[in-house]
Amino acid sequence: MFDLKITGGTVVDGTGAERFDADVAVKDGKIVEVRRRGPGDPPLQGEAAETIDATGKIVAPGFVDIHTHYDGQVSWDDLLEPSSTHGVTTVVMGNCGVGFAPVQPGREQWLIELMEGVEDIPGTALSEGITWGWESYAEYLDVIGKRELAVDVGSQIAHGTVRAYVMGERGARNEPATPEDIAAMSRLVQEAVEAGALGFSSSRTLAHRAMDGEPVPGTFAAEEELFALGRAMAAGGGAVFELAPQGAAGEDIVAPKKEMEWMRRLGAEIDVALSFALIQVDADPNLWREQLDISAAAHDEGSRLHPQIAARPFGMLLGFPGHHAFSHRPTYQRLKAECSREELAARLAEPAVRAAILSEDDIPPDPNVLFDAMFAFAQHSVDRLYPLGEPPDYEPTPDRTVAAIARHRGEDPLVTMYDLMLEADAGAMLMLPLFNYADGNHDAIREMLTHPAGVLGLSDGGAHCSMICDASYPTFLLTHWARDRRRGEKLPLEYVIRKQSHDTAQLFGLSDRGVIEIGKKADLNVIDMDALTLHAPRMAYDLPAGGHRLMQGASGYSATIVNGLVTRRDGVDTGARPGRLVRGAR
């Protein structure tokens, strides 16, 4: 008697091997049978509590997203959307040097403001939603370990929290660490890994700043500090050293190679995997190739240096529901204060309101408010802004910029921008690709994705709520890269599934998942590839305290299964919560 049978499907098993027809059986949360079918073969025998007919569909492993920021959301949201809507069955949080443990009593609000500034998660939502109840990192894991979730969750200990816990204001202000500070931080990191942390994360990019404008604690950490914390992580039993490196956002094109030099030496010394963010920057559009070459050479020398790759252009979405070019026009600000969201959308379409907003001067930004000057940035980006559309087009041609459309229409680009954002009841979004699109296509991304050292990441699930929804990467990989791409070579379906299941799981030592094999965890997706659709992002207002976030849905997932239980059926949450905390193998 099986708990679940999936019959009639075509298995893409996550190893990269060619697909094959097979029936899959599940018992007690594990895969217990993978019965290949030839022409005329009978289906897998044996009764099951539930049988899913996967005829004409793909059966794939559950996806493992290694770069999320659900550190606060996990304490109030058992669904962990949007990731769980895109076939993801395991998430890893605690990236980029920010998190919520350890925390000195009374310093909770400071950690919230750090996360809000770095990851654009509404501080009001975090303040209202996080239940707290811990001080040490081990206590944090114990609290999360009691949660029943739609997906499995793993966590990393963050440099920023460790530094602030040990050094207080000195750490928060990025003052140099003393030998005593480093010893205390090292103890915390080792204890965290021993308690089950999957990794240690740090940020050294100047783009990551707290609400007060201060870079993340650890941004300027000396090599002695970084190496000591890496050694402590290894002493705890291994794990992954994750880094947002200097120059990652193009601030300094010399810094990335310097960062890789010390990462290379650290990896060789402590024999653990190091993963760092890699994107194409306009300041040096070919730098990423050099970084890939250095990573390959490091692997040859025994240092596991893994560039973490994005699946599409890296930037932001602009539109009336979030940041946009007209946010500081007096008429817009008055209407936003007076109207409901529905009323505002209707008023923005009125000819008189449209004319007033387009004719007005901007109110100067507040230099003390993060992102308050975004409107000016948007106004000067018309030659790089693209209407995203429905279904969304993440590889648009140059004739689709706002500036090009305006020239075709014979009108001012800001008029065109306004009218494009009015579409979909004033909910349409414009894509601004800041990185990974210097060549105006996805060819560089494809080369990154196919590099043997690269690992898929950077979805930022749960973060940058008003600007992106890159947690939809898994669906985008299947639709764009494996099925729909028109402007260049596609990638085999077997490859893109392996990249986000087996490869991401293996990086973090999660060898019990990521492939369809007898004895492995029954984390599975049944996917109708013909019907699979990635929908346009829309703003939702469902965070605690009325906070908003961009959400992006998908259709075509017939079933998502976690630990042997169906958590989503035809895209709808079933209410099953088999997901649990994942602790490191230590």
FITOR-199625 format. One record per residue (C-alpha): residue in three letters; x, y, z. Coordinates in nm, 3 decimals, always signed. Layout:
<pts>
> ala | X | Y | Z
...
</pts>
This chain:
<pts>
> met | +0.000 | +0.000 | +0.000
> phe | +0.157 | +0.326 | -0.118
> asp | +0.073 | +0.670 | +0.013
> leu | +0.095 | +0.818 | -0.337
> lys | +0.142 | +0.699 | -0.693
> ile | +0.222 | +0.919 | -0.992
> thr | +0.141 | +0.727 | -1.308
> gly | +0.176 | +0.783 | -1.680
> gly | +0.430 | +1.066 | -1.657
> thr | +0.765 | +1.139 | -1.815
> val | +1.036 | +1.160 | -1.552
> val | +1.311 | +1.420 | -1.566
> asp | +1.501 | +1.293 | -1.264
> gly | +1.722 | +1.592 | -1.179
> thr | +2.054 | +1.429 | -1.268
> gly | +2.063 | +1.577 | -1.617
> ala | +2.004 | +1.237 | -1.776
> glu | +1.756 | +1.202 | -2.061
> arg | +1.390 | +1.188 | -1.966
> phe | +1.213 | +0.853 | -1.948
> asp | +0.859 | +0.726 | -1.902
> ala | +0.800 | +0.591 | -1.553
> asp | +0.558 | +0.557 | -1.264
> val | +0.669 | +0.681 | -0.922
> ala | +0.549 | +0.553 | -0.585
> val | +0.583 | +0.720 | -0.245
> lys | +0.561 | +0.581 | +0.106
> asp | +0.632 | +0.755 | +0.438
> gly | +0.768 | +1.064 | +0.267
> lys | +1.021 | +0.873 | +0.057
> ile | +1.035 | +0.757 | -0.304
> val | +1.004 | +0.378 | -0.288
> glu | +0.957 | +0.288 | -0.654
> val | +1.056 | +0.433 | -0.992
> arg | +0.915 | +0.185 | -1.245
> arg | +1.022 | +0.257 | -1.603
> arg | +0.756 | +0.192 | -1.867
> gly | +0.806 | +0.063 | -2.217
> pro | +0.544 | +0.047 | -2.492
> gly | +0.255 | -0.171 | -2.375
> asp | +0.389 | -0.216 | -2.022
> pro | +0.123 | -0.221 | -1.749
> pro | +0.120 | +0.059 | -1.491
> leu | +0.288 | +0.021 | -1.155
> gln | +0.092 | -0.229 | -0.950
> gly | -0.018 | -0.173 | -0.592
> glu | -0.288 | +0.028 | -0.419
> ala | -0.231 | +0.387 | -0.314
> ala | -0.413 | +0.633 | -0.093
> glu | -0.391 | +0.881 | -0.381
> thr | -0.300 | +0.842 | -0.747
> ile | -0.202 | +1.130 | -0.974
> asp | -0.245 | +1.075 | -1.347
> ala | +0.058 | +1.247 | -1.504
> thr | -0.009 | +1.138 | -1.861
> gly | +0.144 | +1.392 | -2.099
> lys | +0.319 | +1.570 | -1.812
> ile | +0.668 | +1.600 | -1.668
> val | +0.751 | +1.456 | -1.327
> ala | +1.047 | +1.643 | -1.178
> pro | +1.215 | +1.684 | -0.840
> gly | +1.108 | +1.968 | -0.614
> phe | +1.321 | +2.276 | -0.668
> val | +1.576 | +2.398 | -0.411
> asp | +1.609 | +2.778 | -0.392
> ile | +1.933 | +2.862 | -0.213
> his | +1.906 | +3.243 | -0.203
> thr | +1.601 | +3.371 | -0.014
> his | +1.529 | +3.615 | +0.267
> tyr | +1.237 | +3.456 | +0.451
> asp | +1.418 | +3.494 | +0.786
> gly | +1.134 | +3.703 | +0.931
> gln | +0.846 | +3.586 | +0.714
> val | +0.899 | +3.226 | +0.821
> ser | +0.777 | +3.315 | +1.171
> trp | +0.430 | +3.422 | +1.052
> asp | +0.374 | +3.278 | +0.703
> asp | +0.347 | +2.901 | +0.668
> leu | +0.307 | +2.920 | +0.288
> leu | +0.630 | +3.110 | +0.217
> glu | +0.495 | +3.255 | -0.102
> pro | +0.587 | +3.339 | -0.369
> ser | +0.849 | +3.060 | -0.373
> ser | +0.605 | +2.780 | -0.295
> thr | +0.393 | +2.874 | -0.598
> his | +0.679 | +2.795 | -0.838
> gly | +0.760 | +2.433 | -0.761
> val | +1.006 | +2.515 | -0.483
> thr | +1.008 | +2.259 | -0.204
> thr | +1.319 | +2.374 | -0.010
> val | +1.443 | +2.728 | +0.055
> val | +1.767 | +2.849 | +0.213
> met | +1.753 | +3.185 | +0.391
> gly | +2.004 | +3.396 | +0.583
> asn | +2.186 | +3.528 | +0.276
> cys | +2.383 | +3.851 | +0.223
> gly | +2.498 | +3.888 | +0.582
> val | +2.155 | +3.976 | +0.728
> gly | +1.917 | +3.782 | +0.950
> phe | +1.751 | +3.787 | +1.290
> ala | +1.976 | +3.578 | +1.513
> pro | +2.162 | +3.607 | +1.735
> val | +2.000 | +3.918 | +1.881
> gln | +2.080 | +4.109 | +2.196
> pro | +1.758 | +4.174 | +2.392
> gly | +1.639 | +4.523 | +2.300
> arg | +1.818 | +4.523 | +1.963
> glu | +1.537 | +4.360 | +1.766
> gln | +1.428 | +4.685 | +1.600
> trp | +1.782 | +4.752 | +1.480
> leu | +1.787 | +4.414 | +1.304
> ile | +1.451 | +4.493 | +1.146
> glu | +1.584 | +4.824 | +1.012
> leu | +1.894 | +4.649 | +0.880
> met | +1.681 | +4.395 | +0.693
> glu | +1.444 | +4.667 | +0.570
> gly | +1.728 | +4.875 | +0.431
> val | +1.921 | +4.593 | +0.269
> glu | +1.637 | +4.377 | +0.141
> asp | +1.346 | +4.623 | +0.100
> ile | +1.110 | +4.428 | +0.328
> pro | +0.862 | +4.667 | +0.497
> gly | +0.979 | +4.729 | +0.852
> thr | +0.620 | +4.762 | +0.972
> ala | +0.546 | +4.413 | +0.841
> leu | +0.853 | +4.270 | +1.015
> ser | +0.773 | +4.451 | +1.340
> glu | +0.417 | +4.321 | +1.347
> gly | +0.482 | +3.978 | +1.202
> ile | +0.794 | +3.846 | +1.376
> thr | +0.712 | +3.663 | +1.698
> trp | +1.073 | +3.659 | +1.831
> gly | +1.133 | +3.439 | +2.136
> trp | +1.505 | +3.377 | +2.090
> glu | +1.845 | +3.529 | +2.158
> ser | +2.100 | +3.279 | +2.031
> tyr | +2.106 | +3.137 | +1.680
> ala | +2.042 | +2.787 | +1.818
> glu | +1.729 | +2.919 | +1.991
> tyr | +1.618 | +3.077 | +1.663
> leu | +1.646 | +2.738 | +1.492
> asp | +1.450 | +2.578 | +1.774
> val | +1.166 | +2.830 | +1.727
> ile | +1.160 | +2.781 | +1.350
> gly | +1.185 | +2.407 | +1.404
> lys | +0.840 | +2.409 | +1.563
> arg | +0.680 | +2.559 | +1.251
> glu | +0.472 | +2.349 | +1.011
> leu | +0.527 | +2.489 | +0.663
> ala | +0.447 | +2.434 | +0.296
> val | +0.819 | +2.393 | +0.216
> asp | +1.134 | +2.283 | +0.394
> val | +1.350 | +2.567 | +0.526
> gly | +1.723 | +2.587 | +0.589
> ser | +1.908 | +2.882 | +0.742
> gln | +2.252 | +3.041 | +0.744
> ile | +2.402 | +3.251 | +1.020
> ala | +2.467 | +3.608 | +0.908
> his | +2.784 | +3.811 | +0.956
> gly | +2.586 | +4.128 | +1.025
> thr | +2.396 | +3.982 | +1.318
> val | +2.704 | +3.815 | +1.466
> arg | +2.909 | +4.134 | +1.446
> ala | +2.633 | +4.346 | +1.600
> tyr | +2.575 | +4.090 | +1.876
> val | +2.942 | +4.078 | +1.980
> met | +3.051 | +4.436 | +1.911
> gly | +2.732 | +4.637 | +1.960
> glu | +2.747 | +4.982 | +1.806
> arg | +3.112 | +4.932 | +1.708
> gly | +3.008 | +4.638 | +1.495
> ala | +2.705 | +4.817 | +1.352
> arg | +2.931 | +5.108 | +1.249
> asn | +3.182 | +4.877 | +1.084
> glu | +3.470 | +4.959 | +1.318
> pro | +3.766 | +4.718 | +1.306
> ala | +3.727 | +4.403 | +1.515
> thr | +3.977 | +4.331 | +1.791
> pro | +4.128 | +3.984 | +1.837
> glu | +3.885 | +3.936 | +2.127
> asp | +3.591 | +4.035 | +1.906
> ile | +3.700 | +3.791 | +1.637
> ala | +3.736 | +3.509 | +1.890
> ala | +3.386 | +3.576 | +2.025
> met | +3.234 | +3.591 | +1.677
> ser | +3.410 | +3.270 | +1.581
> arg | +3.257 | +3.089 | +1.877
> leu | +2.910 | +3.201 | +1.772
> val | +2.961 | +3.087 | +1.413
> gln | +3.096 | +2.746 | +1.515
> glu | +2.808 | +2.697 | +1.759
> ala | +2.556 | +2.794 | +1.491
> val | +2.692 | +2.540 | +1.243
> glu | +2.695 | +2.274 | +1.514
> ala | +2.330 | +2.363 | +1.584
> gly | +2.235 | +2.313 | +1.219
> ala | +2.318 | +2.626 | +1.019
> leu | +2.364 | +2.536 | +0.652
> gly | +2.613 | +2.815 | +0.604
> phe | +2.759 | +3.152 | +0.698
> ser | +2.684 | +3.461 | +0.490
> ser | +2.848 | +3.800 | +0.456
> ser | +2.800 | +4.113 | +0.247
> arg | +3.077 | +4.342 | +0.126
> thr | +2.886 | +4.537 | -0.138
> leu | +2.821 | +4.905 | -0.071
> ala | +2.473 | +4.868 | -0.220
> his | +2.363 | +4.685 | +0.097
> arg | +2.282 | +4.947 | +0.361
> ala | +2.068 | +4.971 | +0.671
> met | +1.789 | +5.227 | +0.696
> asp | +2.034 | +5.472 | +0.857
> gly | +2.260 | +5.449 | +0.551
> glu | +2.532 | +5.246 | +0.720
> pro | +2.666 | +4.950 | +0.518
> val | +2.593 | +4.602 | +0.652
> pro | +2.818 | +4.512 | +0.947
> gly | +3.113 | +4.325 | +0.802
> thr | +3.126 | +4.518 | +0.475
> phe | +3.481 | +4.634 | +0.550
> ala | +3.591 | +4.336 | +0.760
> ala | +3.963 | +4.264 | +0.742
> glu | +4.092 | +3.938 | +0.602
> glu | +4.182 | +3.819 | +0.953
> glu | +3.815 | +3.841 | +1.053
> leu | +3.683 | +3.674 | +0.738
> phe | +3.931 | +3.387 | +0.756
> ala | +3.868 | +3.332 | +1.127
> leu | +3.492 | +3.307 | +1.069
> gly | +3.548 | +3.073 | +0.775
> arg | +3.767 | +2.850 | +0.991
> ala | +3.502 | +2.854 | +1.265
> met | +3.238 | +2.748 | +1.013
> ala | +3.460 | +2.459 | +0.901
> ala | +3.532 | +2.362 | +1.262
> gly | +3.157 | +2.338 | +1.322
> gly | +3.141 | +2.062 | +1.065
> gly | +3.137 | +2.230 | +0.728
> ala | +2.866 | +2.439 | +0.555
> val | +2.874 | +2.701 | +0.278
> phe | +3.040 | +3.045 | +0.292
> glu | +2.802 | +3.276 | +0.099
> leu | +2.912 | +3.624 | -0.007
> ala | +2.780 | +3.937 | -0.174
> pro | +3.128 | +4.057 | -0.279
> gln | +3.271 | +4.404 | -0.319
> gly | +3.193 | +4.544 | -0.660
> ala | +2.898 | +4.308 | -0.708
> ala | +2.678 | +4.602 | -0.805
> gly | +2.942 | +4.763 | -1.025
> glu | +3.069 | +5.014 | -0.766
> asp | +3.430 | +4.908 | -0.826
> ile | +3.529 | +4.689 | -1.120
> val | +3.870 | +4.609 | -0.969
> ala | +3.731 | +4.480 | -0.638
> pro | +3.564 | +4.157 | -0.760
> lys | +3.891 | +3.998 | -0.871
> lys | +4.059 | +4.099 | -0.545
> glu | +3.770 | +3.940 | -0.357
> met | +3.810 | +3.620 | -0.552
> glu | +4.178 | +3.602 | -0.464
> trp | +4.110 | +3.576 | -0.089
> met | +3.806 | +3.355 | -0.141
> arg | +4.021 | +3.120 | -0.344
> arg | +4.280 | +3.098 | -0.066
> leu | +4.013 | +3.055 | +0.203
> gly | +3.840 | +2.778 | +0.010
> ala | +4.165 | +2.590 | -0.033
> glu | +4.244 | +2.621 | +0.336
> ile | +3.912 | +2.521 | +0.493
> asp | +3.786 | +2.287 | +0.219
> val | +3.425 | +2.408 | +0.211
> ala | +3.220 | +2.552 | -0.072
> leu | +3.219 | +2.929 | -0.121
> ser | +2.937 | +3.088 | -0.321
> phe | +2.937 | +3.448 | -0.441
> ala | +2.700 | +3.666 | -0.641
> leu | +2.797 | +3.705 | -1.007
> ile | +2.624 | +3.946 | -1.245
> gln | +2.720 | +4.131 | -1.562
> val | +2.786 | +4.501 | -1.494
> asp | +2.783 | +4.771 | -1.760
> ala | +3.105 | +4.926 | -1.629
> asp | +3.294 | +4.615 | -1.742
> pro | +3.058 | +4.393 | -1.945
> asn | +3.311 | +4.108 | -1.975
> leu | +3.432 | +4.098 | -1.615
> trp | +3.200 | +3.807 | -1.540
> arg | +3.392 | +3.588 | -1.788
> glu | +3.715 | +3.654 | -1.602
> gln | +3.542 | +3.564 | -1.275
> leu | +3.414 | +3.241 | -1.426
> asp | +3.764 | +3.155 | -1.546
> ile | +3.907 | +3.223 | -1.200
> ser | +3.637 | +3.000 | -1.049
> ala | +3.719 | +2.718 | -1.290
> ala | +4.090 | +2.747 | -1.212
> ala | +4.011 | +2.744 | -0.839
> his | +3.818 | +2.419 | -0.879
> asp | +4.114 | +2.266 | -1.059
> glu | +4.327 | +2.357 | -0.758
> gly | +4.078 | +2.210 | -0.510
> ser | +3.902 | +2.528 | -0.400
> arg | +3.524 | +2.501 | -0.442
> leu | +3.442 | +2.850 | -0.562
> his | +3.087 | +2.871 | -0.702
> pro | +2.955 | +3.184 | -0.878
> gln | +2.588 | +3.228 | -0.795
> ile | +2.402 | +3.308 | -1.117
> ala | +2.072 | +3.486 | -1.190
> ala | +1.833 | +3.340 | -1.448
> arg | +1.741 | +3.672 | -1.614
> pro | +1.822 | +4.046 | -1.608
> phe | +1.891 | +4.177 | -1.260
> gly | +1.717 | +4.505 | -1.186
> met | +1.379 | +4.634 | -1.076
> leu | +1.020 | +4.676 | -1.179
> leu | +0.860 | +5.022 | -1.189
> gly | +0.492 | +5.110 | -1.200
> phe | +0.213 | +5.300 | -1.028
> pro | +0.175 | +5.034 | -0.754
> gly | +0.541 | +5.077 | -0.651
> his | +0.823 | +5.311 | -0.744
> his | +0.772 | +5.524 | -1.054
> ala | +0.863 | +5.850 | -1.228
> phe | +0.561 | +6.050 | -1.108
> ser | +0.559 | +5.971 | -0.736
> his | +0.671 | +6.327 | -0.646
> arg | +0.422 | +6.516 | -0.859
> pro | +0.185 | +6.718 | -0.631
> thr | -0.135 | +6.591 | -0.791
> tyr | -0.025 | +6.229 | -0.762
> gln | +0.071 | +6.269 | -0.397
> arg | -0.262 | +6.437 | -0.316
> leu | -0.465 | +6.166 | -0.486
> lys | -0.263 | +5.888 | -0.326
> ala | -0.340 | +6.037 | +0.017
> glu | -0.712 | +6.083 | -0.058
> cys | -0.805 | +5.773 | -0.260
> ser | -0.827 | +5.400 | -0.210
> arg | -0.604 | +5.193 | -0.436
> glu | -0.895 | +5.120 | -0.671
> glu | -1.001 | +5.484 | -0.680
> leu | -0.645 | +5.599 | -0.744
> ala | -0.613 | +5.365 | -1.044
> ala | -0.933 | +5.509 | -1.193
> arg | -0.836 | +5.870 | -1.126
> leu | -0.494 | +5.828 | -1.287
> ala | -0.667 | +5.742 | -1.615
> glu | -0.878 | +6.062 | -1.616
> pro | -0.753 | +6.299 | -1.890
> ala | -0.747 | +6.601 | -1.658
> val | -0.551 | +6.417 | -1.389
> arg | -0.311 | +6.274 | -1.647
> ala | -0.249 | +6.621 | -1.793
> ala | -0.195 | +6.775 | -1.450
> ile | +0.058 | +6.514 | -1.337
> leu | +0.250 | +6.530 | -1.664
> ser | +0.274 | +6.908 | -1.649
> glu | +0.390 | +6.945 | -1.288
> asp | +0.736 | +6.984 | -1.139
> asp | +0.858 | +6.730 | -0.887
> ile | +0.865 | +6.788 | -0.513
> pro | +1.233 | +6.752 | -0.407
> pro | +1.321 | +6.416 | -0.250
> asp | +1.393 | +6.373 | +0.120
> pro | +1.764 | +6.287 | +0.149
> asn | +1.692 | +6.098 | +0.471
> val | +1.442 | +5.859 | +0.310
> leu | +1.576 | +5.551 | +0.136
> phe | +1.474 | +5.530 | -0.232
> asp | +1.301 | +5.871 | -0.216
> ala | +1.486 | +5.985 | -0.529
> met | +1.375 | +5.681 | -0.729
> phe | +1.140 | +5.899 | -0.937
> ala | +1.431 | +6.100 | -1.076
> phe | +1.620 | +5.781 | -1.155
> ala | +1.316 | +5.648 | -1.342
> gln | +1.279 | +5.968 | -1.544
> his | +1.636 | +5.938 | -1.670
> ser | +1.608 | +5.568 | -1.759
> val | +1.365 | +5.585 | -2.051
> asp | +1.622 | +5.434 | -2.287
> arg | +1.657 | +5.128 | -2.060
> leu | +1.298 | +5.078 | -1.946
> tyr | +1.083 | +4.814 | -2.115
> pro | +0.712 | +4.739 | -2.073
> leu | +0.705 | +4.391 | -1.918
> gly | +0.373 | +4.287 | -2.070
> glu | +0.146 | +3.985 | -2.020
> pro | +0.286 | +3.726 | -2.046
> pro | +0.603 | +3.900 | -1.932
> asp | +0.892 | +3.943 | -2.177
> tyr | +1.227 | +3.940 | -1.995
> glu | +1.434 | +3.944 | -2.315
> pro | +1.290 | +4.245 | -2.502
> thr | +1.440 | +4.390 | -2.818
> pro | +1.583 | +4.746 | -2.831
> asp | +1.277 | +4.876 | -3.016
> arg | +1.072 | +4.801 | -2.704
> thr | +1.229 | +5.060 | -2.473
> val | +1.008 | +5.342 | -2.351
> ala | +1.226 | +5.584 | -2.548
> ala | +1.190 | +5.383 | -2.871
> ile | +0.813 | +5.348 | -2.832
> ala | +0.790 | +5.723 | -2.768
> arg | +0.985 | +5.798 | -3.085
> his | +0.754 | +5.571 | -3.281
> arg | +0.451 | +5.747 | -3.134
> gly | +0.604 | +6.092 | -3.176
> glu | +0.555 | +6.193 | -2.814
> asp | +0.749 | +6.278 | -2.499
> pro | +0.894 | +5.965 | -2.332
> leu | +0.734 | +6.053 | -1.998
> val | +0.393 | +6.064 | -2.166
> thr | +0.459 | +5.719 | -2.312
> met | +0.580 | +5.592 | -1.975
> tyr | +0.266 | +5.719 | -1.802
> asp | +0.035 | +5.557 | -2.056
> leu | +0.221 | +5.225 | -2.047
> met | +0.186 | +5.213 | -1.670
> leu | -0.189 | +5.285 | -1.700
> glu | -0.243 | +4.948 | -1.865
> ala | -0.389 | +4.659 | -1.663
> asp | -0.589 | +4.904 | -1.448
> ala | -0.276 | +5.106 | -1.369
> gly | -0.102 | +4.788 | -1.255
> ala | +0.133 | +4.733 | -1.549
> met | +0.505 | +4.717 | -1.469
> leu | +0.812 | +4.840 | -1.657
> met | +1.138 | +4.643 | -1.636
> leu | +1.464 | +4.826 | -1.571
> pro | +1.751 | +4.577 | -1.621
> leu | +2.039 | +4.729 | -1.426
> phe | +2.264 | +4.423 | -1.466
> asn | +2.288 | +4.112 | -1.683
> tyr | +2.163 | +4.295 | -1.992
> ala | +2.459 | +4.498 | -2.118
> asp | +2.437 | +4.322 | -2.454
> gly | +2.062 | +4.365 | -2.482
> asn | +1.995 | +3.990 | -2.475
> his | +2.033 | +3.681 | -2.257
> asp | +2.343 | +3.535 | -2.424
> ala | +2.570 | +3.630 | -2.133
> ile | +2.324 | +3.478 | -1.887
> arg | +2.313 | +3.160 | -2.092
> glu | +2.692 | +3.133 | -2.083
> met | +2.687 | +3.183 | -1.705
> leu | +2.415 | +2.921 | -1.662
> thr | +2.612 | +2.664 | -1.861
> his | +2.943 | +2.715 | -1.681
> pro | +3.032 | +2.408 | -1.473
> ala | +3.127 | +2.611 | -1.164
> gly | +2.809 | +2.821 | -1.166
> val | +2.513 | +2.753 | -0.939
> leu | +2.165 | +2.896 | -0.983
> gly | +2.067 | +3.152 | -0.720
> leu | +1.989 | +3.517 | -0.650
> ser | +1.610 | +3.481 | -0.649
> asp | +1.588 | +3.693 | -0.330
> gly | +1.258 | +3.524 | -0.241
> gly | +1.075 | +3.732 | +0.019
> ala | +1.291 | +4.041 | -0.039
> his | +1.286 | +4.362 | -0.243
> cys | +0.910 | +4.352 | -0.209
> ser | +0.833 | +4.674 | -0.396
> met | +1.085 | +4.622 | -0.678
> ile | +1.113 | +4.261 | -0.796
> cys | +0.960 | +3.916 | -0.784
> asp | +1.253 | +3.701 | -0.890
> ala | +1.130 | +3.415 | -0.675
> ser | +0.958 | +3.313 | -1.000
> tyr | +1.296 | +3.202 | -1.144
> pro | +1.204 | +2.830 | -1.138
> thr | +0.907 | +2.881 | -1.369
> phe | +1.101 | +3.123 | -1.587
> leu | +1.376 | +2.865 | -1.636
> leu | +1.121 | +2.612 | -1.756
> thr | +0.921 | +2.843 | -1.981
> his | +1.183 | +3.082 | -2.122
> trp | +1.502 | +2.879 | -2.122
> ala | +1.367 | +2.531 | -2.196
> arg | +1.064 | +2.610 | -2.414
> asp | +1.001 | +2.962 | -2.543
> arg | +1.325 | +3.152 | -2.603
> arg | +1.327 | +3.312 | -2.949
> arg | +1.634 | +3.539 | -2.949
> gly | +1.900 | +3.272 | -2.906
> glu | +1.972 | +2.917 | -2.802
> lys | +1.754 | +2.746 | -2.547
> leu | +1.869 | +2.502 | -2.281
> pro | +1.757 | +2.139 | -2.248
> leu | +1.475 | +2.082 | -2.001
> glu | +1.686 | +1.814 | -1.830
> tyr | +1.960 | +2.071 | -1.772
> val | +1.746 | +2.350 | -1.626
> ile | +1.576 | +2.105 | -1.391
> arg | +1.911 | +1.970 | -1.273
> lys | +2.040 | +2.325 | -1.214
> gln | +1.761 | +2.404 | -0.967
> ser | +1.724 | +2.066 | -0.797
> his | +2.027 | +1.837 | -0.781
> asp | +2.292 | +2.109 | -0.815
> thr | +2.148 | +2.353 | -0.561
> ala | +2.077 | +2.074 | -0.313
> gln | +2.428 | +1.933 | -0.345
> leu | +2.592 | +2.271 | -0.284
> phe | +2.443 | +2.276 | +0.066
> gly | +2.500 | +1.907 | +0.133
> leu | +2.129 | +1.824 | +0.105
> ser | +2.194 | +1.488 | -0.057
> asp | +1.857 | +1.346 | +0.048
> arg | +1.671 | +1.551 | -0.215
> gly | +1.697 | +1.704 | -0.560
> val | +1.667 | +1.383 | -0.763
> ile | +1.397 | +1.125 | -0.832
> glu | +1.556 | +0.809 | -0.697
> ile | +1.451 | +0.532 | -0.464
> gly | +1.523 | +0.629 | -0.104
> lys | +1.526 | +1.005 | -0.166
> lys | +1.275 | +1.249 | -0.017
> ala | +0.947 | +1.260 | -0.203
> asp | +0.975 | +1.625 | -0.304
> leu | +0.824 | +1.630 | -0.652
> asn | +0.652 | +1.839 | -0.919
> val | +0.403 | +1.725 | -1.179
> ile | +0.419 | +1.984 | -1.456
> asp | +0.207 | +2.035 | -1.767
> met | +0.481 | +2.189 | -1.983
> asp | +0.238 | +2.279 | -2.261
> ala | +0.020 | +2.478 | -2.021
> leu | +0.296 | +2.615 | -1.798
> thr | +0.263 | +2.994 | -1.787
> leu | +0.443 | +3.263 | -1.590
> his | +0.202 | +3.547 | -1.521
> ala | +0.280 | +3.916 | -1.493
> pro | +0.379 | +4.051 | -1.150
> arg | +0.105 | +4.226 | -0.956
> met | +0.121 | +4.417 | -0.630
> ala | -0.038 | +4.244 | -0.332
> tyr | -0.119 | +4.404 | +0.002
> asp | -0.113 | +4.099 | +0.224
> leu | +0.188 | +4.146 | +0.451
> pro | +0.138 | +4.222 | +0.821
> ala | +0.042 | +4.584 | +0.892
> gly | -0.091 | +4.612 | +0.535
> gly | +0.254 | +4.588 | +0.380
> his | +0.278 | +4.537 | +0.006
> arg | +0.484 | +4.307 | -0.212
> leu | +0.507 | +4.213 | -0.578
> met | +0.366 | +3.867 | -0.640
> gln | +0.398 | +3.665 | -0.957
> gly | +0.186 | +3.359 | -1.014
> ala | +0.215 | +3.060 | -1.242
> ser | -0.022 | +2.804 | -1.390
> gly | +0.065 | +2.460 | -1.518
> tyr | +0.190 | +2.299 | -1.197
> ser | -0.053 | +2.007 | -1.167
> ala | +0.090 | +1.910 | -0.829
> thr | +0.372 | +2.003 | -0.595
> ile | +0.463 | +1.742 | -0.335
> val | +0.670 | +1.794 | -0.020
> asn | +0.772 | +1.503 | +0.201
> gly | +0.518 | +1.287 | +0.018
> leu | +0.218 | +1.516 | +0.066
> val | +0.054 | +1.725 | -0.205
> thr | +0.089 | +2.087 | -0.098
> arg | -0.044 | +2.249 | -0.416
> arg | -0.284 | +2.103 | -0.669
> asp | -0.335 | +2.291 | -0.996
> gly | -0.171 | +2.590 | -0.832
> val | -0.406 | +2.593 | -0.533
> asp | -0.280 | +2.546 | -0.177
> thr | -0.413 | +2.221 | -0.030
> gly | -0.353 | +2.320 | +0.331
> ala | -0.094 | +2.046 | +0.383
> arg | +0.206 | +2.166 | +0.583
> pro | +0.471 | +1.892 | +0.569
> gly | +0.765 | +2.133 | +0.543
> arg | +1.008 | +2.149 | +0.833
> leu | +1.336 | +2.309 | +0.935
> val | +1.636 | +2.149 | +0.764
> arg | +1.945 | +2.132 | +0.981
> gly | +2.292 | +2.065 | +0.847
> ala | +2.420 | +1.710 | +0.834
> arg | +2.645 | +1.782 | +1.130
</pts>
